Amino acid sequence: MSDKQNTPGAIDTELHGLLEQPHSAASRSAAPADYPGYPADPQFQLRGAFSNLMIDAAMPLFGLAMRLQTLDDHQDIKQLYKDVHNQITSVLAELRQHNYEPAHLLAYSYSLCLYLDETVMSTPWGKNSSWSQQPLLSDFHQETWGGEKFFTVLSRMMLEPQRYQQVLEFMYLCLCMGLKGKYAILPKGDEALQNLIVKLHRQIRELRGPVPEYLSDPLTNVAPRNFRMNRQWPWWSPLVISAVALAALYAFYSYRLHVITTEVLQSLNGILQ
């Protein structure tokens, strides 16, 4: 790749071209109708745990996706689609307030939609539902399948990892959460995908620096001594105790038998005399 292609402006232009160019000519951007029903799932209170705002903003949707994977059926998929669509719109509006570059938001939105679409399509109730006829990717990016473009965009962003660090971290999380894209149908796709995840993890690890050390050594104030009983019973102690108990019991009954025998003999002597 030439120096001209590696410049930030060239990469941004290339990313915009990749993400804004639909794979299919048909654009299905009509919003779903308002169907009565109940919320698909309770709101997950998962915000505030991540320094990466892109990941933090998407955590309720990640939590919802994990819940959907456990369901055998869903009664109102259209309402679920509408709720998820609204949440994505809210997340994107929130991120725009933090002055992210357009290329960042495009890649973020594309990855999030693809992950949620794959999650629903992997369920027995989602693959043949209305969701499959109008996936989130088609509504937000006018595409029906983005399993290959996701990795093309990822490879472009890995050329400038420091600039796209937050997006790369988000895409890495999507892969760890189960997004497979084109690797789901490729021979030895799982192995190739795992190698990519490891490579991306190493790149992110280098950006974040060395792993923080402990603030203090937890063993500093621990007394270096062996904790054991000062007086330990030998292994044969139960045998001795049992033998003593049996001997005492035998002596007691022997004495009682002697007393009873003596009384009987005295009674017989009295009768005979």
Phi, psi and omega in degrees: 000136184283167178296327180295322181286338183272354180293150181305319181295321180293319180293319177301315179298319180295318179295317177300317179297320180293316187278335182265353180266111182289151176281329181245149183287329183287134177242118182247088185253007181292136181285145179294153180292162181275102181260139177291152179164185181255159178301145183296327184196155177296156179290127180276125179272079186239014183276155173091003183260357186231138177286334176281110185297327179297318178289316182299319182292332183267356185299321175301324178288325174296318177297319177297318180298319178297322178291319181296328181295340182267353184275137176276340181201160176220132189278337185219079184290326180296319178291323176300315179301316181296318180296315180294319178302316180294322179294319178297317178300319179293320179297315180295322178295322178295317182291329179297333179288347181257016171059042172287149177294148180305322180296323178298312184292324178297312180295322179296310180299318181298314182294317181295315179297316180297317180298314181293322176298314180298322180298313181292318182294339180278352179271154180294335182266349185259333188291334179245022184265182177295337178298321181292335178281334178217077179292164179300325181298325179287328183281322182268332186227009177056040176226154179254341179208124183237024185295340179260321183294327179305314183283333174294314178296319180300316180295325178294317182289332178291348175288334177231068187297326182293322181288322184254029187302312184294322178292319179297320178296320179293316179295325175298317179296320177301317179295318179293331180279356173122001179293129182240325180059228184294337182289347179290337183245358181275147173298134183055036182294323181297320180293316179295320179294320179297321178297321178294319179298318179297317179297316180294321179298318179297321180294317179293322180298321177294323179292323182280346180087184182296156179294131181300140177278166177295147178296328178207160179280118183293344182264002184298316185264016178267128181292126181279076178216156179274127179267108178211163181290137178291324180243111180254137178284134176292162185294334183271003181302315178300326179293317180295316180298318179296318180296317178297318180297317179294321179295318179296320179294320179296317180296320180297309182292328177295318178295317180298320179295322178296317180297314181295318180297318179298317179296319180295317180295321178296321178296318179296319178297322178295322180290317183291330179278000000 
